[in-house]
């Protein structure tokens, strides 16, 4: 393996240990829940999810899960509730 590639791999490993280097602005995802799959994501700092609970409450287990997984990489305007 070329030494320059080895250096890049090592740097990538270091970066992966510092998730605060990344800020996610917009993305979409598919979440496979226990009963169904849902489309969800972040757009313009606001969450959206196709599940019924989100349409009524503006929050759901799918969004809360992603908020926990991505917490250090989300912009402040991503509406992270205090109880998450």
Secondary structure in CASP SS format (residue, H / E / C, confidence):
PFRMAT SS
TARGET T0000
AUTHOR 0000-0000-0000
METHOD secondary structure of the structure
MODEL  1
X C 1.00
X C 1.00
X H 1.00
X H 1.00
X H 1.00
X H 1.00
X H 1.00
X H 1.00
X H 1.00
X H 1.00
X H 1.00
X H 1.00
X H 1.00
X H 1.00
X H 1.00
X H 1.00
X C 1.00
X C 1.00
X H 1.00
X H 1.00
X H 1.00
X C 1.00
X C 1.00
X E 1.00
X C 1.00
X C 1.00
X E 1.00
X E 1.00
X E 1.00
X E 1.00
X E 1.00
X E 1.00
X C 1.00
X C 1.00
X C 1.00
X C 1.00
X E 1.00
X E 1.00
X E 1.00
X E 1.00
X E 1.00
X E 1.00
X E 1.00
X C 1.00
X C 1.00
X E 1.00
X E 1.00
X E 1.00
X E 1.00
X C 1.00
X C 1.00
X H 1.00
X H 1.00
X H 1.00
X H 1.00
X H 1.00
X H 1.00
X C 1.00
X C 1.00
X C 1.00
X H 1.00
X H 1.00
X H 1.00
X H 1.00
X H 1.00
X H 1.00
X H 1.00
X H 1.00
X H 1.00
X H 1.00
X H 1.00
X H 1.00
X H 1.00
X E 1.00
X C 1.00
X H 1.00
X H 1.00
X H 1.00
X C 1.00
X C 1.00
X C 1.00
X C 1.00
X C 1.00
X C 1.00
END
